[in-house]
Amino acid sequence: MEIKSADERKEEIINACEELYKIKSFKDITLKDISEKTTFSRPSIYNYFQTKEEIFLALLKREYEIWLKDLEDIYIKNDKLEKQEFAKQIAQSIEKREQLLKLLSMNLYDMESNSRMEQLVDFKKSYGESLKSIKKLLDKFFKNMKEEEKEKFIFSFFPLMYGIYPYTCVTSKQKEAMKNAEVPFRFFSIYEMVYESIIKLL
């Protein structure tokens, strides 16, 4: 029987968590649930993660790292981007990361509060790299943009990401409540919301 490395076991745990998150809410998922979707026992999970929040934080870190690859592709594959095309490509990269948006908007506080410092620092490094990556894109494609304008863009855009999921992934129950409350509501896709926000911020 093949013995899995520590990294492979961690990945298996994160994958199990990801599968459960597609069908259950964050609060309903337990370490027992996650262990039952892996090939090893629940006590073994504690060799890698002490809480379910640490597993979710590792999942969020992975989501950021996947997004970072897309941002790097935008940087490498384009010599020049006008405002509309830049907004389009960033919006397309985020449109594929619905899980990242869901974790950010719904579960970030719990994940960070219930994770060990070293796990949190590890996640913050990936988050920090995404800030640097957006700055690098602005440096390349908007050479006339002042440094304070770039900083303003970054620290407006990233908080915006925390609110995208609730506005774009609306349940039928939420829609019915809005209708019954007579609150005007227009559905935006992730792409539309990100694109329009970037255009306004630029």
Backbone bond lengths (Angstrom), bond angles and torsions (degrees), N, CA, C in turn:
res aa  C-N    CA-C-N  psi(-1)  N-CA   C-N-CA  omega(-1)  CA-C   N-CA-C  phi
1 M - - - 1.457 - - 1.534 109.81 -
2 E 1.326 115.54 134.38 1.462 120.96 -178.31 1.529 110.49 -72.40
3 I 1.329 115.96 131.53 1.462 121.08 178.76 1.532 108.20 -92.76
4 K 1.320 114.89 127.04 1.462 119.70 -177.88 1.522 110.59 -83.53
5 S 1.332 114.53 145.65 1.461 120.08 176.55 1.527 109.36 -75.01
6 A 1.328 116.05 168.34 1.473 120.76 178.81 1.524 110.49 -60.22
7 D 1.328 116.79 -41.19 1.472 120.57 -179.98 1.525 111.18 -64.59
8 E 1.330 116.66 -39.32 1.468 120.49 178.88 1.529 111.08 -66.69
9 R 1.320 116.41 -38.74 1.473 119.91 177.75 1.516 110.79 -66.58
10 K 1.323 116.85 -42.36 1.468 120.68 176.99 1.525 110.18 -58.84
11 E 1.315 115.42 -44.45 1.467 120.57 -179.17 1.526 110.56 -63.50
12 E 1.309 116.63 -38.81 1.468 120.71 178.35 1.532 110.64 -63.07
13 I 1.325 116.24 -40.58 1.471 121.03 178.71 1.539 110.03 -65.18
14 I 1.320 115.83 -45.44 1.471 120.38 179.89 1.527 110.51 -63.21
15 N 1.328 116.75 -41.41 1.473 121.08 178.56 1.532 111.03 -62.15
16 A 1.334 116.21 -40.60 1.472 120.79 179.07 1.528 110.00 -63.41
17 C 1.316 115.69 -42.48 1.462 121.29 178.08 1.535 110.16 -62.18
18 E 1.304 116.43 -43.67 1.469 121.49 179.94 1.529 111.45 -60.65
19 E 1.324 116.53 -43.25 1.473 120.37 179.66 1.527 111.23 -63.65
20 L 1.308 116.53 -41.97 1.471 120.54 179.55 1.524 111.44 -66.23
21 Y 1.332 116.29 -36.06 1.467 121.25 -177.27 1.534 111.87 -66.59
22 K 1.311 115.72 -19.41 1.472 120.03 177.61 1.528 111.93 -74.56
23 I 1.328 116.27 -24.03 1.473 119.37 -174.07 1.535 113.86 -121.76
24 K 1.338 116.94 -12.77 1.469 120.35 -179.14 1.527 109.53 -130.80
25 S 1.317 115.11 158.99 1.465 118.90 177.64 1.529 109.73 -80.38
26 F 1.320 114.98 159.81 1.460 122.42 179.61 1.531 111.19 -52.93
27 K 1.334 116.75 -48.12 1.473 120.46 -175.34 1.525 112.39 -67.95
28 D 1.336 117.62 -24.82 1.466 120.78 -178.09 1.525 113.81 -86.78
29 I 1.316 117.06 -13.02 1.465 120.27 -179.22 1.525 109.51 -84.55
30 T 1.321 116.33 131.08 1.467 121.57 179.80 1.528 110.26 -116.24
31 L 1.316 115.43 165.98 1.474 119.45 175.41 1.529 110.30 -62.38
32 K 1.321 116.23 -32.97 1.469 120.58 177.32 1.537 109.86 -62.64
33 D 1.331 116.78 -44.80 1.470 121.14 177.65 1.527 110.52 -57.84
34 I 1.333 114.80 -45.82 1.465 119.71 -177.57 1.520 110.47 -64.77
35 S 1.343 116.74 -43.87 1.470 120.21 -178.62 1.525 111.69 -63.11
36 E 1.329 116.43 -34.49 1.476 120.14 -179.55 1.522 112.26 -67.14
37 K 1.316 116.83 -17.11 1.468 120.48 178.19 1.524 112.26 -97.21
38 T 1.334 115.68 2.99 1.470 119.93 177.49 1.530 109.66 -109.48
39 T 1.315 115.39 176.90 1.471 120.27 -178.75 1.526 111.97 -96.28
40 F 1.344 116.73 10.89 1.464 118.71 179.75 1.525 110.23 -137.59
41 S 1.311 115.70 172.84 1.470 120.81 -170.99 1.529 112.67 -78.83
42 R 1.325 114.02 162.17 1.468 120.43 179.11 1.533 112.88 -57.79
43 P 1.346 119.21 -44.68 1.475 118.33 178.58 1.532 113.04 -57.38
44 S 1.335 116.67 -29.66 1.470 120.05 179.90 1.528 111.98 -65.06
45 I 1.331 116.33 -28.94 1.467 120.45 179.75 1.524 110.39 -60.29
46 Y 1.344 116.30 -33.94 1.462 120.22 -177.14 1.529 112.70 -66.92
47 N 1.328 116.99 -13.00 1.466 119.98 173.96 1.523 111.30 -70.92
48 Y 1.348 116.32 -18.67 1.461 121.38 -174.62 1.536 113.00 -120.27
49 F 1.319 116.10 -38.26 1.465 121.41 -178.12 1.534 109.11 -138.02
50 Q 1.319 116.79 136.54 1.469 119.84 -178.44 1.526 112.84 -91.77
51 T 1.331 116.66 -21.96 1.470 120.76 -179.55 1.522 109.50 -138.71
52 K 1.316 116.15 162.53 1.469 118.82 175.95 1.527 109.99 -66.69
53 E 1.349 116.31 -29.69 1.465 119.81 179.34 1.526 111.10 -63.08
54 E 1.337 117.26 -34.52 1.469 119.83 176.99 1.525 110.97 -66.05
55 I 1.310 116.59 -34.56 1.474 120.08 178.03 1.526 109.19 -67.67
56 F 1.327 116.64 -45.13 1.458 120.25 178.16 1.528 111.52 -63.23
57 L 1.338 116.26 -37.75 1.463 119.76 178.26 1.531 110.33 -63.98
58 A 1.322 116.49 -38.12 1.475 120.83 176.53 1.531 110.45 -65.65
59 L 1.329 116.46 -35.94 1.467 120.92 176.12 1.525 109.98 -65.16
60 L 1.324 117.07 -43.38 1.465 120.67 178.57 1.526 110.59 -64.26
61 K 1.316 116.68 -40.54 1.475 121.19 177.03 1.524 109.89 -58.58
62 R 1.322 116.09 -44.35 1.473 120.20 178.96 1.524 110.89 -62.15
63 E 1.338 116.64 -39.46 1.465 120.67 178.05 1.531 110.86 -61.28
64 Y 1.331 116.40 -43.10 1.465 119.96 177.17 1.529 111.05 -61.90
65 E 1.324 116.23 -40.52 1.471 119.91 -177.72 1.532 111.41 -66.98
66 I 1.325 117.02 -35.98 1.476 120.54 175.94 1.527 109.30 -66.08
67 W 1.350 115.88 -43.84 1.458 119.45 178.67 1.531 111.04 -62.63
68 L 1.333 116.60 -38.25 1.465 120.85 178.87 1.533 112.05 -59.09
69 K 1.327 116.27 -36.49 1.472 119.96 177.55 1.525 110.67 -64.18
70 D 1.330 116.15 -39.38 1.466 119.99 177.88 1.533 110.90 -66.05
71 L 1.326 116.64 -40.49 1.468 120.09 178.59 1.529 110.75 -65.05
72 E 1.325 115.69 -38.51 1.470 119.88 177.97 1.526 110.55 -64.75
73 D 1.335 116.51 -37.97 1.473 120.69 177.08 1.524 110.76 -62.06
74 I 1.331 116.75 -41.27 1.470 120.22 178.41 1.529 109.25 -60.93
75 Y 1.311 116.60 -41.55 1.466 121.66 -179.60 1.535 111.12 -64.39
76 I 1.328 115.99 -46.02 1.468 120.81 -174.17 1.529 112.57 -74.15
77 K 1.330 116.38 -40.19 1.470 120.41 -170.17 1.529 114.83 -85.15
78 N 1.339 117.37 -4.28 1.462 119.90 -177.44 1.522 111.30 -126.86
79 D 1.325 115.71 129.59 1.465 120.28 175.19 1.517 110.68 -84.85
80 K 1.336 114.86 -30.65 1.460 120.23 -176.07 1.519 108.87 -149.88
81 L 1.331 116.92 139.53 1.462 121.03 175.25 1.522 109.21 -138.96
82 E 1.325 115.49 126.78 1.463 119.79 172.07 1.529 108.23 -77.51
83 K 1.316 115.87 168.69 1.458 122.31 -175.16 1.532 112.88 -52.72
84 Q 1.329 117.15 -48.41 1.473 121.36 -176.74 1.522 111.78 -64.73
85 E 1.335 116.50 -41.68 1.467 120.25 -178.88 1.532 110.86 -71.09
86 F 1.319 116.16 -36.73 1.465 120.77 176.16 1.533 109.80 -61.10
87 A 1.339 115.65 -48.78 1.467 120.84 179.40 1.523 110.62 -60.68
88 K 1.315 116.45 -39.83 1.470 121.49 179.93 1.527 111.11 -62.48
89 Q 1.325 116.58 -46.73 1.465 119.57 -176.15 1.536 112.24 -70.23
90 I 1.321 116.79 -38.09 1.475 119.11 176.72 1.530 109.60 -66.37
91 A 1.350 116.22 -43.09 1.471 120.55 179.70 1.526 110.82 -61.21
92 Q 1.329 117.17 -40.20 1.471 120.68 178.42 1.523 110.86 -65.41
93 S 1.327 116.70 -36.43 1.479 119.49 -179.38 1.532 110.83 -68.13
94 I 1.318 117.18 -35.97 1.470 121.00 -178.86 1.529 111.28 -80.60
95 E 1.312 115.96 -31.69 1.472 121.04 178.65 1.530 111.29 -55.42
96 K 1.330 116.65 -31.84 1.470 122.01 -179.19 1.536 112.80 -80.56
97 R 1.333 117.07 -7.47 1.456 121.82 -173.08 1.531 111.52 -112.81
98 E 1.319 116.48 48.30 1.468 120.72 -179.97 1.525 111.42 -58.21
99 Q 1.324 116.26 -37.47 1.466 120.04 -179.17 1.530 111.31 -64.83
100 L 1.324 116.94 -39.11 1.459 121.40 176.76 1.528 109.30 -59.26
101 L 1.329 116.66 -46.73 1.465 121.90 -179.10 1.526 111.72 -64.14
102 K 1.320 116.11 -39.70 1.465 120.72 179.76 1.531 110.46 -64.53
103 L 1.313 117.34 -45.64 1.463 121.58 179.40 1.529 111.29 -63.39
104 L 1.334 115.89 -41.68 1.463 120.45 -179.94 1.516 111.95 -62.14
105 S 1.324 115.80 -45.73 1.466 119.41 -172.39 1.523 112.98 -80.04
106 M 1.323 117.40 -29.19 1.457 119.56 -170.67 1.529 115.23 -108.40
107 N 1.314 118.08 -28.04 1.465 118.35 -167.65 1.525 115.95 -133.22
108 L 1.326 118.42 3.67 1.465 120.22 -173.58 1.526 112.54 -61.38
109 Y 1.333 117.41 -44.77 1.466 120.67 -177.11 1.531 110.90 -58.27
110 D 1.332 116.43 -48.22 1.472 120.14 -179.90 1.526 111.75 -63.87
111 M 1.326 116.49 -41.49 1.463 120.03 -179.84 1.514 111.01 -60.91
112 E 1.330 116.15 -46.30 1.460 119.69 -176.80 1.535 111.78 -71.68
113 S 1.328 116.58 -37.64 1.472 120.42 -178.56 1.526 112.85 -67.27
114 N 1.316 116.42 -31.59 1.469 120.99 -173.66 1.529 113.50 -111.28
115 S 1.330 115.27 30.91 1.467 120.82 175.42 1.528 109.36 -122.33
116 R 1.312 116.05 148.03 1.460 120.45 177.09 1.528 110.35 -65.69
117 M 1.329 116.41 155.11 1.459 121.10 -176.56 1.530 112.40 -56.14
118 E 1.339 117.38 -42.21 1.473 118.63 -177.53 1.531 111.93 -65.30
119 Q 1.341 116.22 -33.66 1.470 120.13 177.26 1.534 109.66 -69.53
120 L 1.321 115.61 -40.33 1.458 120.85 -179.51 1.531 111.14 -66.71
121 V 1.314 116.69 -42.35 1.469 121.05 177.87 1.525 110.28 -62.45
122 D 1.329 116.54 -41.91 1.456 121.36 178.99 1.533 111.00 -59.68
123 F 1.338 115.74 -42.24 1.466 120.12 177.49 1.526 110.72 -66.58
124 K 1.343 117.11 -44.34 1.463 121.19 -176.95 1.525 111.37 -61.19
125 K 1.330 117.18 -29.00 1.473 120.45 176.83 1.523 110.44 -62.59
126 S 1.340 116.76 -43.69 1.470 120.30 178.49 1.523 110.94 -66.18
127 Y 1.334 115.58 -41.14 1.462 120.16 176.57 1.534 109.77 -60.42
128 G 1.328 115.86 -45.85 1.466 120.87 179.29 1.516 112.82 -60.22
129 E 1.332 116.09 -37.69 1.466 120.25 177.94 1.522 111.36 -64.11
130 S 1.337 117.23 -33.44 1.465 119.71 178.44 1.529 110.43 -68.19
131 L 1.336 117.72 -37.39 1.470 120.79 175.00 1.529 110.37 -61.36
132 K 1.335 115.60 -45.98 1.471 120.76 179.89 1.520 111.19 -63.05
133 S 1.332 116.00 -37.74 1.459 120.52 -177.85 1.528 111.43 -66.30
134 I 1.345 116.64 -42.99 1.465 120.01 176.82 1.528 110.12 -64.20
135 K 1.334 116.78 -40.33 1.479 120.52 177.72 1.526 110.24 -61.33
136 K 1.321 116.60 -41.42 1.469 121.26 179.39 1.531 111.17 -62.08
137 L 1.337 115.93 -39.54 1.469 120.63 177.87 1.525 110.73 -66.21
138 L 1.315 116.79 -42.40 1.471 120.14 177.99 1.527 110.85 -63.54
139 D 1.336 116.42 -40.25 1.473 120.84 178.17 1.522 111.12 -60.43
140 K 1.322 115.82 -39.94 1.470 119.75 -176.05 1.525 112.61 -76.43
141 F 1.325 117.01 -44.86 1.465 119.94 -170.26 1.528 114.74 -97.84
142 F 1.326 117.05 -13.29 1.467 119.63 -179.44 1.532 109.35 -131.68
143 K 1.316 113.66 67.56 1.467 120.76 -173.95 1.535 112.76 -63.65
144 N 1.324 117.24 -26.08 1.470 120.05 -179.80 1.530 113.16 -85.12
145 M 1.310 116.31 -3.36 1.464 120.94 -178.88 1.529 109.31 -75.75
146 K 1.308 117.21 131.58 1.459 120.92 179.35 1.532 110.06 -72.38
147 E 1.338 114.70 156.38 1.465 119.86 -177.89 1.529 111.86 -60.26
148 E 1.342 116.69 -40.05 1.470 118.90 179.82 1.527 111.63 -68.25
149 E 1.340 116.73 -28.16 1.465 120.85 176.76 1.532 110.61 -71.60
150 K 1.323 115.61 -38.46 1.470 119.86 176.66 1.525 110.70 -65.01
151 E 1.325 115.20 -42.37 1.466 119.87 178.91 1.537 110.46 -63.46
152 K 1.319 115.93 -41.94 1.467 120.98 178.39 1.521 110.59 -62.76
153 F 1.339 116.69 -40.53 1.472 120.97 177.83 1.532 109.44 -60.01
154 I 1.321 116.78 -51.19 1.466 121.59 -175.87 1.529 111.50 -61.22
155 F 1.336 116.56 -44.51 1.461 118.77 -175.36 1.528 113.11 -87.58
156 S 1.322 115.35 6.51 1.472 120.98 166.17 1.524 109.42 -103.07
157 F 1.333 115.32 -40.06 1.465 120.61 -175.22 1.524 112.54 -69.54
158 F 1.323 117.73 -44.47 1.469 119.38 -175.63 1.531 112.87 -67.66
159 P 1.337 120.37 -42.17 1.471 118.33 173.51 1.532 112.41 -61.79
160 L 1.336 116.11 -33.38 1.467 120.26 176.99 1.528 111.34 -57.02
161 M 1.325 116.54 -36.65 1.465 120.74 -177.59 1.532 112.40 -60.41
162 Y 1.343 116.53 -27.35 1.467 120.47 -179.56 1.527 112.09 -68.33
163 G 1.337 116.62 -22.12 1.455 119.56 -177.05 1.519 115.35 -105.31
164 I 1.320 117.12 -0.42 1.476 119.92 -175.74 1.532 111.73 -66.64
165 Y 1.319 116.97 -46.06 1.474 120.26 -173.75 1.524 113.42 -58.28
166 P 1.348 119.71 -49.50 1.473 119.01 -178.16 1.531 113.94 -62.13
167 Y 1.340 116.54 -27.35 1.458 119.79 -178.63 1.524 113.27 -86.47
168 T 1.307 116.95 -21.03 1.470 119.45 -174.32 1.529 113.44 -110.27
169 C 1.309 117.80 -20.54 1.465 121.60 -178.52 1.528 108.37 -116.09
170 V 1.315 114.89 74.40 1.465 121.72 -173.00 1.525 109.88 -97.34
171 T 1.335 116.07 133.38 1.466 120.61 -179.96 1.526 110.41 -80.37
172 S 1.316 116.54 162.90 1.464 120.78 177.97 1.537 110.38 -62.92
173 K 1.318 117.24 -33.88 1.465 121.48 177.61 1.532 110.67 -63.66
174 Q 1.334 115.92 -43.35 1.460 120.25 178.34 1.526 111.24 -64.29
175 K 1.324 116.14 -41.01 1.472 120.52 178.72 1.525 110.43 -62.25
176 E 1.323 116.19 -42.75 1.461 120.42 -179.90 1.533 110.74 -64.40
177 A 1.339 116.46 -40.79 1.460 120.58 178.92 1.526 111.17 -63.06
178 M 1.328 116.80 -41.70 1.465 121.46 178.10 1.525 110.21 -62.08
179 K 1.326 115.28 -42.02 1.468 120.71 179.88 1.533 109.92 -64.22
180 N 1.327 116.21 -47.06 1.468 120.65 -178.97 1.522 112.36 -66.06
181 A 1.330 116.32 -30.67 1.464 121.29 178.52 1.529 111.82 -83.63
182 E 1.352 114.73 -4.45 1.471 122.00 -179.24 1.528 112.12 57.89
183 V 1.346 113.78 41.60 1.466 120.71 176.54 1.524 107.97 -98.39
184 P 1.335 117.84 122.47 1.465 119.39 179.31 1.527 110.35 -63.42
185 F 1.301 116.23 135.60 1.461 119.94 -177.30 1.520 110.04 -144.07
186 R 1.315 116.35 132.77 1.458 121.05 175.15 1.518 108.36 -119.31
187 F 1.317 116.43 128.31 1.465 120.67 -179.79 1.515 110.23 -75.24
188 F 1.329 116.44 129.96 1.454 122.88 172.96 1.524 108.09 -116.81
189 S 1.320 116.65 139.83 1.461 119.23 171.51 1.529 107.88 -79.69
190 I 1.323 116.41 165.29 1.468 120.42 176.33 1.525 109.13 -57.03
191 Y 1.332 115.58 -45.13 1.465 120.35 -178.70 1.531 110.76 -58.03
192 E 1.329 116.83 -49.91 1.470 121.05 -177.48 1.522 111.60 -60.16
193 M 1.319 116.44 -45.05 1.457 119.60 -177.10 1.526 111.27 -65.39
194 V 1.331 116.67 -43.55 1.474 120.21 -179.40 1.527 109.98 -67.58
195 Y 1.325 116.45 -46.13 1.472 121.03 -178.20 1.532 110.27 -58.65
196 E 1.325 116.85 -52.45 1.469 120.71 -177.13 1.522 111.46 -63.23
197 S 1.315 116.68 -37.19 1.471 120.06 179.67 1.519 111.30 -66.75
198 I 1.323 117.27 -42.38 1.465 120.92 179.95 1.531 110.28 -64.25
199 I 1.326 116.24 -44.24 1.471 120.37 179.12 1.533 109.61 -57.06
200 K 1.314 116.72 -44.65 1.476 120.27 -179.68 1.529 111.56 -67.33
201 L 1.326 117.38 -39.11 1.464 120.78 -178.34 1.520 112.46 -70.88
202 L 1.341 116.77 -29.21 1.459 120.47 179.37 1.527 111.04 -80.39
